[in-house]
C-alpha cells in the first residue's frame, strides 16, 4: 500500500567491488599473478570493498529514501489512472419498427464491449457501456401547430388522427411568418434519450415557392427536461441527409440525433417528448415560405442509439485466494491498475450463515485507524491491485490490537466485480471504436462519433511529491484563494486547471460577500491538442465531485460557485519569409505548433520539430516560459508577443505581417453541434495591437494560418 522506494545501494560487494578490482590488477600491477583467496592482496581488496560498501550504503540512506518514507508515514498513495469516457453509437441493421404493427426491440446490455480495430504495433483499446439501453420503436402521439399570430393559435388541436384524411398545414396560413411552429410529441413512457430518430414525411408536392429546397428557412429543436429548447442540427451523414425539400417533396425524410439528457416535459400542459420545427430565416439565400407546406403523413423510425462508455474492461467474480486465518493478509488482483470501486464492486468473504456458506461483502476503507476487531474492513490499492486485511499491532502499553476483522481460516475470498484499464490510450479521435466484441441481434455496427477524453495515466512519484507538498501547506482546509485552487486540483484527476476568481468584472458582476468562485478547466489535453475545444465543457459529474470534496474542507461561512471560465478563441494569420536553407513546409508547421503551444488553456506537449530540433531549443524554451500550465487567466495578448515568438522560431527569416481575430467559444454549443458542421464560425481578422482579456477568461487557439511569402 506504500509508495515504491528506490534501491539506492546498488553496488554489490562481490560483483561491483571485489570482481572489478581483480579485473584491474592486470592493468595497474601486471607482476601480480596470484589471485587465490589465500593471497594477502586479495584479502586487502575484500577488506576495502567491504568498507566501501558500508560507506555507500550509509550515505545512500539519507536523501530520497527518507523523503519517501516520510510520505509513507503520512499515508500517501499514488493516484491511479483515470479512464477516458465518451459516447458510442449503436446502429441497427434495419429501421425500427420493421412493419406497421411490429414491436421488435433491441437490447444493448450494460458492460457491452466495443474496441478499436487491431493494428500491428498498437494495443487494442476496449470501452464498455455504462448502462443498459433499450432501442424501442418510437410512438408518435401528438402533431400540433402554433402560429406566431395568436389569432390562429390552434395548439389544442391534435392533427395526427386527421392525417391521410386531410392535409396538415405545417405553418400559418395564408402566408407563413417567422416563428410559426409545428410540434411532434412522442409517448413519454418510451425513453428516447440518445436515439437516432428518422422522420419520414409524405407531403403534397409543390414548387417550393420562395425557398431553397436544399436549405429551407427552418430550425429543429428538442425540449429538454428543464424546459429549455435545444437546437438539433440535421444529419448530413450518408443515407441520412434531408430529402424533404422543406416539406415540399412528395416523399422525404430527415434524421436527428437526440441528446442523452433528454427528459419528457410539458408544453401547454401536455407531457411528452417534444420536437418542434420553427420558421426562422438565418440567411437571405434561404428565402421565405410564400405558402405553407401540406403534410399528409408522418412516420417515425429509430436507426440506433447513443450511450455512454468508459475505457475499461470488466472482470466478474474473480477469486483472490483462501484465508489462512492470520492478521495482515494480502492478495493481488490479476489485473492492475484498477478503477475506483463503484456500486456493486466489493470484496466478499465466505462466512457461515444459517448453516450455509455464503459470500458476505466487506466494507472498503482508506485506512484501518478507526477499525476494531469486529469490523469487516478491507483496503484496496487501486494502483497495484493489492487487497489487504487489517494488521495486528503492538500498542504502547505492550498489548496487541487487531485493526479490522480477520477472515476465518479456509474461507474463500473474492471480488464481485472490478474494472481495469484507463490511461491516455483511451483518448481516441472520432470513429475509432468500430468493433463489437460480442454480437447483438439487429445491431449492425458501432462507432464513437465524437472524441473520447478524460483518460490520464497513473500518477508518477514526482507528481505525488508535488501534490503532497501542496496538501501539507493547505492542511486539508480551504481558507485562502490558493487553498481552494490546490484542493480543487486534488479533488479529481479530471481537473486540469483551477483559478479562484477574486476580481470583480463589473459592479453588476461583483461576487456577494462570502462567495468563492472557482473557474475549472477539465483535463482534456489530448482533445485540445487535436483542436477539439468541445471537451473543455465542465460536465455535471466533475462539478459535483469537486463541490462535494470542497464542502468537507471549506469554511462554514463560505459559499461555493463552480463554473467554466470564459474561453476566447484566437486566430492568428502570419506572413513570414523563410530562411534560405530551410524547408518551407517544416517552418510553417513549426510556427503553427509554436502558436498552439502559446495560446492554449492547457499546457500542450511540445511536438517533435524535425531535423533541426537542436536549433529549436531556444524557441521551445521561450514558449514554455510564457505558458508553463496554459495561458494565464486574465493575461492580455499583445501583438508584440506573437512577433517575438514567430521571429524566434528556427527557419523564420522575417515576419512581414501578423493579424489576429477573436470570438467567444462555448464548449457546450460545440459539443451539441453536428460533426458535419464547422467547429467554429468564421473569425474576422483585424489590426488590433492587443487582446484585452477579462479576469475570468483564458485564451485558446483556433485554426491559425501561416502564409509563406518571398522578398
C-alpha positions as CSV (number, residue, x, y, z in Angstrom):
1,X,0.0,0.0,0.0
2,X,3.0,2.3,0.3
3,X,4.8,4.3,-2.3
4,X,7.6,2.5,-4.2
5,X,11.0,3.1,-2.7
6,X,14.1,3.3,-5.0
7,X,17.0,0.9,-4.4
8,X,19.9,3.3,-3.7
9,X,22.5,0.8,-2.5
10,X,23.1,-0.8,-5.9
11,X,26.8,-1.5,-5.5
12,X,27.2,-5.2,-4.5
13,X,30.2,-6.5,-2.6
14,X,31.3,-9.3,-4.9
15,X,30.0,-8.2,-8.3
16,X,30.7,-4.5,-8.3
17,X,33.6,-4.0,-5.9
18,X,35.8,-7.2,-5.5
19,X,35.5,-8.5,-9.0
20,X,36.0,-5.1,-10.6
21,X,39.2,-4.6,-8.5
22,X,40.5,-8.0,-9.5
23,X,40.0,-7.2,-13.2
24,X,42.1,-4.1,-12.9
25,X,45.1,-5.9,-11.4
26,X,46.5,-6.8,-14.9
27,X,46.4,-3.1,-15.9
28,X,47.9,-1.5,-12.8
29,X,50.0,-4.3,-11.4
30,X,50.9,-6.8,-14.2
31,X,53.6,-8.5,-12.0
32,X,50.8,-9.6,-9.6
33,X,49.9,-13.1,-10.8
34,X,48.4,-14.8,-7.7
35,X,44.7,-14.3,-7.4
36,X,43.8,-17.1,-5.0
37,X,41.6,-16.2,-1.9
38,X,44.6,-17.0,0.3
39,X,46.7,-14.3,-1.2
40,X,47.1,-11.3,1.2
41,X,46.5,-8.8,-1.7
42,X,43.1,-10.4,-2.4
43,X,42.3,-10.2,1.3
44,X,43.1,-6.5,1.3
45,X,40.8,-6.0,-1.8
46,X,38.0,-7.7,0.0
47,X,38.6,-5.7,3.2
48,X,38.5,-2.3,1.3
49,X,35.5,-3.5,-0.7
50,X,33.6,-4.3,2.5
51,X,34.5,-0.8,3.9
52,X,33.4,0.9,0.7
53,X,30.1,-1.0,0.7
54,X,29.4,0.2,4.2
55,X,30.1,3.8,3.3
56,X,28.0,3.7,0.1
57,X,25.2,2.0,2.0
58,X,25.1,4.6,4.8
59,X,25.3,7.6,2.5
60,X,22.6,6.5,0.2
61,X,20.1,6.1,3.1
62,X,19.7,9.8,3.6
63,X,18.0,11.7,0.8
64,X,15.2,10.5,-1.3
65,X,14.6,7.2,0.6
66,X,13.9,9.1,3.8
67,X,11.8,11.6,2.0
68,X,9.6,8.8,0.6
69,X,9.5,7.0,3.9
70,X,8.2,10.2,5.5
71,X,5.4,10.4,2.8
72,X,4.5,6.8,3.7
73,X,4.2,7.7,7.3
74,X,1.7,10.3,6.2
75,X,-0.3,7.7,4.4
76,X,0.4,8.9,0.9
77,X,-0.6,6.8,-2.0
78,X,-0.1,7.2,-5.8
79,X,-3.3,8.1,-7.5
80,X,-4.5,5.5,-10.1
81,X,-5.0,6.1,-13.8
82,X,-8.3,7.6,-14.8
83,X,-10.4,6.2,-17.7
84,X,-11.5,8.1,-20.7
85,X,-15.2,8.5,-21.2
86,X,-17.2,9.1,-24.3
87,X,-20.3,8.3,-26.3
88,X,-20.7,5.3,-28.5
89,X,-23.5,5.0,-31.1
90,X,-25.0,1.6,-32.0
91,X,-26.8,1.4,-35.3
92,X,-29.5,-1.1,-36.1
93,X,-29.3,-3.2,-39.3
94,X,-32.9,-2.0,-40.2
95,X,-35.0,0.9,-39.1
96,X,-37.4,0.2,-36.3
97,X,-40.3,-0.5,-36.4
98,X,-39.8,-3.1,-39.2
99,X,-43.5,-3.1,-40.0
100,X,-46.7,-1.1,-39.1
101,X,-47.6,-3.4,-36.2
102,X,-44.1,-4.7,-35.4
103,X,-42.8,-4.1,-31.9
104,X,-39.3,-5.6,-32.2
105,X,-36.9,-4.2,-29.6
106,X,-33.1,-4.3,-29.4
107,X,-31.3,-4.7,-26.1
108,X,-27.8,-3.3,-25.5
109,X,-26.6,-4.9,-22.2
110,X,-24.7,-2.9,-19.6
111,X,-21.0,-3.8,-20.0
112,X,-21.1,-4.3,-23.7
113,X,-17.5,-4.2,-25.0
114,X,-16.5,-2.2,-28.1
115,X,-12.9,-1.9,-29.3
116,X,-10.6,-0.3,-31.8
117,X,-9.5,-2.3,-34.8
118,X,-6.3,-4.3,-34.3
119,X,-3.3,-2.6,-35.8
120,X,0.2,-4.0,-35.8
121,X,2.2,-2.3,-33.2
122,X,-0.7,-0.8,-31.3
123,X,-2.6,-2.4,-28.5
124,X,-6.4,-2.9,-28.7
125,X,-8.4,-0.3,-26.7
126,X,-11.6,-1.6,-25.2
127,X,-14.5,0.5,-23.9
128,X,-17.5,-0.8,-22.0
129,X,-21.0,0.7,-21.9
130,X,-22.1,2.2,-18.6
131,X,-25.8,1.4,-18.6
132,X,-28.4,-0.9,-20.2
133,X,-30.1,0.6,-23.3
134,X,-33.3,-0.5,-25.0
135,X,-33.8,0.6,-28.6
136,X,-37.6,0.7,-28.9
137,X,-39.7,1.8,-31.9
138,X,-40.8,5.4,-31.2
139,X,-44.5,6.1,-30.8
140,X,-45.7,9.4,-32.3
141,X,-48.8,10.6,-30.4
142,X,-49.0,14.4,-31.0
143,X,-48.9,16.6,-34.1
144,X,-49.8,20.2,-33.2
145,X,-49.3,23.7,-34.6
146,X,-48.7,27.1,-33.1
147,X,-48.8,30.2,-35.3
148,X,-46.9,33.4,-34.5
149,X,-50.2,35.2,-34.9
150,X,-52.2,34.4,-31.7
151,X,-55.5,34.7,-33.6
152,X,-54.6,31.4,-35.4
153,X,-53.2,29.6,-32.4
154,X,-54.7,26.1,-32.6
155,X,-52.2,24.2,-30.4
156,X,-55.1,22.5,-28.6
157,X,-55.9,20.5,-31.8
158,X,-54.1,17.2,-32.4
159,X,-53.8,16.8,-36.1
160,X,-52.2,13.3,-36.0
161,X,-55.6,11.4,-36.4
162,X,-56.6,13.6,-39.3
163,X,-53.6,12.8,-41.4
164,X,-54.2,10.8,-44.6
165,X,-57.7,12.2,-44.4
166,X,-57.0,15.9,-44.7
167,X,-53.6,17.6,-45.2
168,X,-51.9,19.3,-42.3
169,X,-50.7,22.8,-42.9
170,X,-47.3,22.9,-41.1
171,X,-47.1,26.6,-40.7
172,X,-49.5,29.6,-40.5
173,X,-51.9,30.5,-43.4
174,X,-52.2,32.1,-45.8
175,X,-48.5,33.1,-45.6
176,X,-46.1,31.6,-43.0
177,X,-44.4,34.1,-40.7
178,X,-41.2,33.8,-38.7
179,X,-41.9,32.0,-35.5
180,X,-44.6,29.7,-37.0
181,X,-44.1,26.3,-35.4
182,X,-45.4,22.7,-35.6
183,X,-44.8,20.2,-32.8
184,X,-44.2,16.4,-32.7
185,X,-44.9,14.7,-29.4
186,X,-43.8,11.2,-28.6
187,X,-45.1,8.8,-25.9
188,X,-43.4,9.7,-22.6
189,X,-43.3,6.1,-21.5
190,X,-40.8,5.2,-24.2
191,X,-37.4,6.8,-23.4
192,X,-35.9,8.5,-26.5
193,X,-32.7,9.7,-24.9
194,X,-29.8,9.3,-27.3
195,X,-31.9,7.9,-30.2
196,X,-31.1,8.4,-33.8
197,X,-34.6,9.5,-34.9
198,X,-35.7,9.5,-38.6
199,X,-38.8,11.3,-39.6
200,X,-40.4,10.3,-42.9
201,X,-42.8,12.8,-44.4
202,X,-45.4,12.4,-47.2
203,X,-46.5,15.8,-48.5
204,X,-48.4,17.4,-51.3
205,X,-45.7,18.1,-53.8
206,X,-45.3,21.8,-54.6
207,X,-42.8,24.1,-56.4
208,X,-41.2,25.2,-53.1
209,X,-42.2,28.8,-53.8
210,X,-40.0,31.2,-52.1
211,X,-37.4,28.8,-50.5
212,X,-34.4,26.7,-51.4
213,X,-35.2,23.0,-51.1
214,X,-31.6,22.3,-50.1
215,X,-31.6,24.9,-47.4
216,X,-35.1,25.8,-46.1
217,X,-35.6,28.6,-43.5
218,X,-36.3,26.4,-40.5
219,X,-34.8,25.3,-37.2
220,X,-35.4,21.9,-35.5
221,X,-35.4,21.9,-31.7
222,X,-35.9,19.4,-28.9
223,X,-37.4,20.2,-25.4
224,X,-35.1,19.2,-22.5
225,X,-36.3,18.3,-19.1
226,X,-35.6,21.7,-17.6
227,X,-37.9,23.4,-20.1
228,X,-35.3,24.8,-22.5
229,X,-35.3,24.2,-26.2
230,X,-32.1,22.9,-27.7
231,X,-31.4,23.3,-31.4
232,X,-30.8,20.0,-33.3
233,X,-28.7,20.1,-36.5
234,X,-30.0,17.8,-39.2
235,X,-27.7,14.9,-40.0
236,X,-25.6,15.1,-43.2
237,X,-24.2,11.6,-43.0
238,X,-24.6,9.4,-46.0
239,X,-28.1,8.0,-46.2
240,X,-29.4,10.4,-43.5
241,X,-29.5,13.7,-45.4
242,X,-32.6,15.8,-45.5
243,X,-34.6,14.9,-48.6
244,X,-37.9,16.6,-47.7
245,X,-37.1,19.8,-49.7
246,X,-38.5,21.9,-46.9
247,X,-41.6,19.6,-46.8
248,X,-42.3,20.3,-50.5
249,X,-41.2,17.0,-51.9
250,X,-43.8,14.2,-52.2
251,X,-41.6,11.8,-50.2
252,X,-38.7,12.7,-48.0
253,X,-37.0,12.0,-44.6
254,X,-34.6,13.7,-42.2
255,X,-32.5,12.4,-39.3
256,X,-32.0,13.9,-35.9
257,X,-29.6,12.8,-33.1
258,X,-31.3,13.3,-29.8
259,X,-29.3,14.3,-26.7
260,X,-28.6,11.8,-23.9
261,X,-30.1,14.0,-21.2
262,X,-33.5,14.1,-22.8
263,X,-36.5,14.0,-20.5
264,X,-40.2,14.3,-21.1
265,X,-41.6,17.8,-20.4
266,X,-44.8,19.8,-20.7
267,X,-45.9,22.1,-23.5
268,X,-49.1,24.0,-22.7
269,X,-50.0,21.3,-20.1
270,X,-49.3,18.3,-22.4
271,X,-46.5,16.0,-21.3
272,X,-44.4,14.1,-23.9
273,X,-41.0,14.0,-25.6
274,X,-41.3,17.1,-27.8
275,X,-39.7,18.1,-31.1
276,X,-40.6,21.2,-33.0
277,X,-39.8,22.8,-36.3
278,X,-39.8,26.6,-36.3
279,X,-39.7,29.0,-39.2
280,X,-36.5,31.1,-39.0
281,X,-34.6,32.7,-41.8
282,X,-30.9,32.9,-40.9
283,X,-29.5,33.6,-44.4
284,X,-31.0,35.7,-47.2
285,X,-30.4,32.9,-49.7
286,X,-32.7,30.6,-47.8
287,X,-35.7,32.6,-49.0
288,X,-39.0,32.6,-47.2
289,X,-42.2,30.5,-47.5
290,X,-44.9,32.1,-49.6
291,X,-47.3,29.3,-48.7
292,X,-47.5,26.7,-46.0
293,X,-46.3,23.1,-46.8
294,X,-49.1,20.5,-46.6
295,X,-48.2,17.2,-44.9
296,X,-50.3,14.1,-45.4
297,X,-48.4,11.6,-43.4
298,X,-45.6,11.5,-40.7
299,X,-43.9,8.3,-39.6
300,X,-41.0,8.0,-37.0
301,X,-38.3,5.4,-37.1
302,X,-35.2,4.7,-34.9
303,X,-31.9,4.0,-36.6
304,X,-29.9,3.3,-33.4
305,X,-29.0,4.8,-30.1
306,X,-26.1,6.5,-28.3
307,X,-24.9,5.7,-24.8
308,X,-22.0,6.5,-22.6
309,X,-19.0,4.2,-22.3
310,X,-15.8,4.1,-20.3
311,X,-12.3,2.9,-21.2
312,X,-12.3,-0.2,-19.0
313,X,-12.6,-4.0,-19.1
314,X,-15.0,-5.6,-16.6
315,X,-14.0,-8.7,-14.6
316,X,-16.7,-10.6,-12.8
317,X,-16.3,-12.6,-9.6
318,X,-12.5,-13.1,-9.5
319,X,-11.3,-15.4,-6.7
320,X,-8.4,-14.0,-4.8
321,X,-7.4,-16.9,-2.6
322,X,-8.1,-18.7,0.6
323,X,-7.7,-17.2,4.1
324,X,-5.1,-18.6,6.4
325,X,-6.7,-17.1,9.5
326,X,-3.8,-14.7,10.2
327,X,-3.8,-10.9,10.6
328,X,-2.5,-8.6,7.8
329,X,-3.2,-11.0,4.9
330,X,-2.8,-9.5,1.4
331,X,-3.9,-10.7,-2.0
332,X,-3.3,-9.5,-5.5
333,X,-5.8,-9.0,-8.3
334,X,-4.9,-10.4,-11.7
335,X,-5.1,-7.0,-13.4
336,X,-3.7,-3.7,-12.2
337,X,-4.2,-0.8,-12.0
338,X,-7.9,-0.8,-11.5
339,X,-10.5,1.9,-11.4
340,X,-12.0,3.1,-8.1
341,X,-14.6,0.6,-6.9
342,X,-18.2,1.7,-7.6
343,X,-21.6,0.4,-6.8
344,X,-21.7,-3.4,-6.7
345,X,-17.9,-3.7,-6.7
346,X,-16.7,-5.1,-3.4
347,X,-14.6,-7.7,-1.7
348,X,-16.6,-10.7,-0.5
349,X,-15.6,-13.4,2.1
350,X,-17.2,-16.7,2.7
351,X,-19.0,-16.9,6.0
352,X,-21.3,-19.5,7.6
353,X,-24.9,-18.1,7.8
354,X,-27.8,-20.4,9.0
355,X,-25.7,-23.5,8.3
356,X,-24.8,-22.4,4.8
357,X,-21.7,-20.9,3.3
358,X,-22.4,-17.6,1.6
359,X,-20.3,-14.7,0.4
360,X,-20.6,-11.6,2.7
361,X,-19.5,-8.2,1.4
362,X,-16.8,-6.3,3.3
363,X,-16.6,-2.5,3.5
364,X,-13.7,-0.8,1.6
365,X,-11.8,1.8,3.7
366,X,-8.8,4.1,3.1
367,X,-7.0,3.0,6.3
368,X,-7.6,0.9,9.5
369,X,-7.1,3.7,12.0
370,X,-10.7,3.5,13.2
371,X,-11.3,-0.2,12.7
372,X,-11.8,-2.6,15.6
373,X,-11.5,-6.4,15.5
374,X,-15.2,-6.9,14.7
375,X,-15.4,-4.5,11.6
376,X,-15.4,-6.2,8.2
377,X,-13.0,-3.7,6.7
378,X,-10.6,-4.2,3.8
379,X,-8.2,-1.9,2.0
380,X,-7.8,-2.0,-1.8
381,X,-4.9,-0.3,-3.5
382,X,-6.2,0.7,-7.0
383,X,-2.6,1.3,-8.3
384,X,-1.1,-2.1,-7.5
385,X,-4.2,-4.2,-7.3
386,X,-3.4,-5.3,-3.8
387,X,-6.1,-6.3,-1.3
388,X,-5.1,-6.1,2.3
389,X,-6.9,-7.1,5.5
390,X,-6.3,-5.4,8.9
391,X,-3.0,-5.9,10.8
392,X,-2.5,-6.8,14.5
393,X,-0.1,-4.2,16.1
394,X,1.5,-3.8,19.5
395,X,0.3,-0.8,21.4
396,X,2.5,1.5,23.6
397,X,1.3,-0.4,26.8
398,X,2.5,-3.7,25.3
399,X,-0.9,-5.1,24.4
400,X,-1.8,-6.3,20.9
401,X,-4.7,-4.7,19.0
402,X,-6.4,-6.1,15.9
403,X,-7.4,-3.5,13.3
404,X,-10.3,-4.9,11.4
405,X,-11.7,-8.4,11.3
406,X,-9.6,-11.4,10.2
407,X,-11.2,-13.8,7.7
408,X,-11.6,-17.3,9.1
409,X,-9.1,-19.9,8.0
410,X,-10.1,-21.8,4.9
411,X,-12.6,-19.2,3.7
412,X,-12.6,-18.2,0.0
413,X,-12.0,-14.5,-0.7
414,X,-13.2,-13.0,-4.0
415,X,-14.1,-9.7,-5.6
416,X,-17.6,-9.4,-7.0
417,X,-16.6,-7.1,-9.9
418,X,-13.9,-4.7,-10.9
419,X,-12.8,-2.7,-13.9
420,X,-9.2,-2.3,-15.1
421,X,-7.9,0.0,-17.7
422,X,-7.6,3.7,-18.1
423,X,-4.8,6.0,-19.2
424,X,-4.2,8.3,-22.1
425,X,-4.5,5.4,-24.5
426,X,-8.3,5.8,-24.2
427,X,-8.3,9.4,-25.6
428,X,-9.4,8.5,-29.1
429,X,-10.4,10.6,-32.1
430,X,-13.8,10.1,-33.7
431,X,-14.7,6.8,-35.5
432,X,-12.0,4.7,-33.8
433,X,-14.3,2.4,-31.8
434,X,-15.7,0.2,-34.6
435,X,-15.5,-3.4,-33.3
436,X,-18.2,-5.2,-31.3
437,X,-16.6,-7.8,-29.0
438,X,-19.9,-9.8,-28.9
439,X,-22.7,-9.9,-31.4
440,X,-26.0,-8.3,-30.6
441,X,-29.2,-9.1,-32.6
442,X,-30.3,-6.4,-35.0
443,X,-27.1,-4.3,-34.3
444,X,-25.2,-3.7,-37.5
445,X,-22.2,-1.5,-36.4
446,X,-20.9,0.8,-33.7
447,X,-18.7,3.9,-33.6
448,X,-17.8,6.9,-31.5
449,X,-19.0,9.9,-33.4
450,X,-17.1,12.3,-31.0
451,X,-13.7,12.2,-29.4
452,X,-13.3,10.3,-26.1
453,X,-11.5,12.2,-23.4
454,X,-10.6,12.3,-19.7
455,X,-8.0,9.5,-19.7
456,X,-4.9,10.1,-17.6
457,X,-2.0,7.8,-16.7
458,X,-1.3,6.8,-13.2
459,X,0.4,9.4,-11.0
460,X,4.1,9.3,-11.1
461,X,6.3,9.6,-8.0
462,X,7.3,13.2,-8.9
463,X,3.7,14.2,-9.3
464,X,2.8,12.7,-6.0
465,X,5.6,14.7,-4.3
466,X,4.3,17.9,-5.7
467,X,0.8,17.1,-4.8
468,X,1.7,16.3,-1.2
469,X,3.7,19.4,-0.8
470,X,0.5,21.4,-1.7
471,X,-1.5,19.2,0.7
472,X,0.8,19.8,3.6
473,X,0.6,23.6,3.0
474,X,-3.2,23.6,2.8
475,X,-3.6,21.1,5.7
476,X,-6.9,20.0,4.2
477,X,-8.6,23.3,4.9
478,X,-9.7,25.9,2.4
479,X,-9.2,29.4,3.7
480,X,-7.2,31.4,1.1
481,X,-7.8,31.5,-2.7
482,X,-4.6,29.4,-3.1
483,X,-6.1,26.8,-0.8
484,X,-9.2,26.5,-2.8
485,X,-7.2,26.0,-6.0
486,X,-5.0,23.3,-4.5
487,X,-7.8,21.4,-3.0
488,X,-9.9,21.5,-6.2
489,X,-7.0,20.1,-8.1
490,X,-6.8,17.3,-5.5
491,X,-10.5,16.5,-5.8
492,X,-10.2,14.7,-9.1
493,X,-7.6,13.9,-11.7
494,X,-10.2,15.1,-14.2
495,X,-9.4,18.6,-13.2
496,X,-6.8,20.2,-15.4
497,X,-6.6,23.8,-14.1
498,X,-8.3,25.8,-11.4
499,X,-8.4,29.5,-10.8
500,X,-10.0,31.3,-7.9
501,X,-11.6,34.4,-9.3
502,X,-11.0,37.2,-6.9
503,X,-11.6,40.1,-9.3
504,X,-15.0,41.8,-10.0
505,X,-15.7,42.0,-13.7
506,X,-18.1,44.9,-13.2
507,X,-20.1,46.4,-10.4
508,X,-23.0,44.3,-11.6
509,X,-21.0,41.1,-11.6
510,X,-19.3,41.6,-8.2
511,X,-19.4,38.5,-6.1
512,X,-21.6,38.6,-2.9
513,X,-19.7,38.6,0.4
514,X,-18.6,35.1,1.5
515,X,-18.8,33.6,-2.0
516,X,-15.9,31.9,-3.6
517,X,-15.9,31.4,-7.4
518,X,-13.7,28.7,-8.9
519,X,-13.1,28.6,-12.6
520,X,-12.4,24.9,-13.6
521,X,-10.8,23.7,-16.8
522,X,-11.2,19.9,-17.3
523,X,-8.1,17.8,-18.0
524,X,-8.7,17.4,-21.8
525,X,-5.2,17.8,-23.0
526,X,-5.4,15.3,-25.9
527,X,-8.6,16.9,-27.2
528,X,-7.2,20.4,-27.0
529,X,-4.1,19.4,-28.8
530,X,-6.3,17.9,-31.6
531,X,-8.2,21.2,-31.8
532,X,-11.4,19.8,-30.2
533,X,-12.4,22.5,-27.7
534,X,-15.8,21.0,-27.0
535,X,-14.2,18.8,-24.4
536,X,-13.5,21.9,-22.2
537,X,-17.1,21.7,-21.1
538,X,-17.4,21.3,-17.3
539,X,-19.8,18.3,-17.0
540,X,-22.2,17.7,-14.1
541,X,-20.3,14.8,-12.6
542,X,-17.0,16.6,-12.4
543,X,-18.7,19.7,-10.9
544,X,-20.4,17.5,-8.3
545,X,-17.1,15.7,-7.4
546,X,-15.3,19.0,-6.8
547,X,-18.2,20.5,-4.9
548,X,-18.5,17.5,-2.5
549,X,-14.8,17.5,-1.9
550,X,-14.6,21.2,-1.1
551,X,-17.7,21.2,1.0
552,X,-15.9,19.0,3.6
553,X,-13.0,21.4,3.7
554,X,-14.3,24.9,3.3
555,X,-15.3,27.4,6.0
556,X,-18.9,27.1,7.1
557,X,-19.4,30.8,6.3
558,X,-18.2,30.4,2.7
559,X,-20.4,29.5,-0.3
560,X,-19.0,28.0,-3.5
561,X,-19.8,28.6,-7.1
562,X,-18.1,26.4,-9.7
563,X,-18.2,27.3,-13.4
564,X,-16.2,27.2,-16.6
565,X,-14.0,30.2,-17.5
566,X,-14.9,32.3,-20.5
567,X,-13.0,30.9,-23.4
568,X,-11.7,33.4,-26.0
569,X,-10.7,31.7,-29.3
570,X,-7.9,33.4,-31.0
571,X,-7.0,33.1,-34.7
572,X,-3.6,34.3,-35.9
573,X,-2.7,35.0,-39.6
574,X,1.0,35.4,-40.0
575,X,3.0,36.2,-43.2
576,X,6.6,35.0,-42.9
577,X,9.7,34.8,-45.0
578,X,11.6,31.5,-44.7
579,X,15.4,31.3,-44.4
580,X,17.4,30.3,-47.4
581,X,18.3,26.8,-46.4
582,X,15.1,25.8,-44.6
583,X,12.2,23.7,-45.8
584,X,9.1,26.0,-46.1
585,X,6.6,23.2,-45.0
586,X,8.7,22.4,-41.9
587,X,9.0,26.0,-40.9
588,X,5.3,26.6,-41.5
589,X,4.4,23.7,-39.3
590,X,6.9,24.8,-36.6
591,X,5.2,28.2,-36.4
592,X,1.8,26.7,-36.2
593,X,3.0,24.4,-33.3
594,X,4.5,27.4,-31.5
595,X,1.3,29.4,-31.7
596,X,-0.8,26.5,-30.4
597,X,1.6,25.9,-27.6
598,X,1.5,29.5,-26.6
599,X,-2.3,30.2,-26.9
600,X,-3.8,27.3,-25.0
601,X,-5.9,26.8,-21.9
602,X,-3.8,23.7,-21.0
603,X,-0.1,23.2,-21.5
604,X,0.4,21.2,-24.6
605,X,3.2,18.6,-25.2
606,X,5.7,20.3,-27.4
607,X,5.8,18.2,-30.6
608,X,8.9,16.9,-32.3
609,X,10.3,19.6,-34.6
610,X,12.3,17.6,-37.2
611,X,15.9,17.5,-38.3
612,X,16.5,21.0,-37.0
613,X,15.5,20.0,-33.4
614,X,18.8,21.1,-32.0
615,X,18.3,24.6,-33.3
616,X,14.7,24.9,-32.0
617,X,15.7,24.6,-28.3
618,X,15.6,28.4,-27.8
619,X,12.1,28.5,-29.4
620,X,10.9,25.7,-27.2
621,X,12.1,27.4,-24.1
622,X,10.5,30.7,-25.0
623,X,7.1,29.1,-25.4
624,X,7.5,27.1,-22.2
625,X,8.5,30.2,-20.2
626,X,5.3,32.0,-21.4
627,X,2.8,29.2,-20.8
628,X,4.0,26.6,-18.3
629,X,0.5,25.4,-17.5
630,X,-1.6,27.2,-20.1
631,X,-2.5,30.8,-20.9
632,X,-2.7,32.7,-17.6
633,X,-6.2,33.8,-16.6
634,X,-6.8,37.5,-17.4
635,X,-3.5,38.0,-19.2
636,X,-3.6,40.3,-22.2
637,X,-2.2,39.1,-25.5
638,X,-0.1,41.7,-27.3
639,X,0.8,41.6,-30.9
640,X,4.4,42.0,-29.9
641,X,4.2,38.6,-28.2
642,X,3.3,37.0,-31.5
643,X,6.0,38.8,-33.4
644,X,8.6,37.8,-30.9
645,X,7.5,34.2,-30.8
646,X,7.4,33.7,-34.6
647,X,10.7,35.5,-35.1
648,X,12.4,33.2,-32.7
649,X,11.1,30.1,-34.4
650,X,14.0,28.4,-36.3
651,X,13.9,28.8,-40.0
652,X,12.0,32.1,-39.9
653,X,14.0,34.9,-41.5
654,X,11.4,37.8,-41.4
655,X,7.9,38.3,-40.1
656,X,6.1,40.5,-42.6
657,X,2.6,40.9,-41.0
658,X,0.5,39.4,-38.2
659,X,-3.2,39.8,-37.8
660,X,-5.4,38.5,-35.0
661,X,-9.1,37.8,-34.6
662,X,-11.2,36.6,-31.6
663,X,-14.5,35.0,-30.8
664,X,-16.1,33.7,-27.7
665,X,-16.1,29.8,-27.6
666,X,-19.0,27.9,-25.9
667,X,-17.9,24.3,-25.4
668,X,-21.4,23.1,-24.8
669,X,-22.6,24.5,-28.1
670,X,-19.6,22.9,-29.9
671,X,-20.5,19.6,-28.3
672,X,-24.1,19.8,-29.5
673,X,-23.1,20.8,-33.0
674,X,-23.3,18.3,-35.8
675,X,-20.0,16.7,-36.7
676,X,-20.5,17.8,-40.3
677,X,-20.7,21.4,-39.3
678,X,-17.7,23.6,-38.8
679,X,-16.4,23.7,-35.3
680,X,-16.1,27.5,-35.3
681,X,-17.7,30.4,-37.1
682,X,-15.6,32.5,-39.4
683,X,-13.3,34.7,-37.4
684,X,-12.8,38.3,-38.7
685,X,-9.1,39.4,-38.6
686,X,-8.2,42.9,-37.5
687,X,-5.2,45.1,-36.9
688,X,-5.6,45.1,-33.2
689,X,-2.5,45.5,-31.2
690,X,-3.7,43.9,-28.0
691,X,-6.5,41.4,-26.9
692,X,-7.6,42.6,-23.5
693,X,-8.7,39.5,-21.6
694,X,-11.1,39.7,-18.7
695,X,-10.1,38.3,-15.3
696,X,-12.3,35.2,-15.8
697,X,-11.2,34.4,-19.3
698,X,-8.5,32.3,-20.8
699,X,-7.3,32.1,-24.4
700,X,-7.4,29.1,-26.7
701,X,-6.2,28.6,-30.3
702,X,-8.5,28.4,-33.3
703,X,-7.3,27.4,-36.8
704,X,-4.2,29.6,-37.3
705,X,-2.9,30.5,-40.8
706,X,0.7,30.8,-41.7
707,X,1.5,32.1,-45.2
708,X,4.9,31.8,-46.8
709,X,6.0,35.0,-48.5
710,X,9.0,35.9,-50.6
711,X,11.1,39.0,-50.5
